[in-house]
Amino acid sequence: MKIRILVALAVMLAAVFGVQGAAQAEYGHGDSIRYASAKGCVKKGGDILPCGTWRLVTHHGRVILLKDAQVRALDKKGHPMTRVTAPVAVSGNGQKVAYFRKDGRLAVRSLDGKVRLLPENALPSRTAQYDVTLQLSDDGAVVAVTAGRTKLFDTALGRRLGQLPKGRYFLGFSGDGAKELDWTGEYQVTLHASKMSKSARIGMTVLQQDVRSGATTIRDKYELLKDTFVYASCGG
């Protein structure tokens, strides 16, 4: 199975700009989040540092400000880092985003504006935010919070569902969120491939491959906001 994964990824990388077919305009019905973007500001000396507010860019072209989200990651003492952003994660269906609030609490926000806080003890005390990884299931129903070990939380209720045993490493969710895998479907691998250019905006191509047939399709294609310092794409 590992060989099949590597072959699938190799084929998709080779096909990033050669696959025929039109990109889908949006994931599912209605609007959804394409990616989250943190702005980069030019400081004295030419350094570009994260600044401003996390922004959610949707398939319909809206830019939603995530005003309660922490942009610069806090260290173990609660001091903001200069160059490192706090983690965010967008669900595969683009309906939910997980992030740190400015008060240090972990939260999951729905596209309709509803916010669910995770328990205050979701993380060990004095955990640096840059040591935390957030991952949402494709449907946004479960969020995985990793800081050493991985804990799983129900995003509708905010309650803890369980914790991975010691020595087990979380890779991702299956398409239905029932299993913790690095696949977006039982026989499907999804790859986000970016094309960087000094003179143009960063281009993103989202590819999906059926590992049984080898068929590769383009699910989405877009450009990031020009002033993006760092971004997080939808997971699916």
Buried (B, 14 or more C-beta within 10 A) or exposed (E): EEEEEEBBBEBBEEBBEEBEEEBBEBBEEEBBBBBBBBBBEEEEEEEEBBBBBBBBBBBEEEEBEBEBBBBBBBBEEEEBBEEBBBBBBBBBBBBBBBBBBEEBBBBBBBBEEEEBEBEEEBBEEEBBBBBBEBBBBBBBBBBBBBBEBBBBBBBBEBEBEEEBEEEEEBEBBBBEBEEBBEBBBEEBBBBBBEEEEEEEBBBBBBBBBBBEEEEBBBBBBBEBBEBBBBBBBBBB
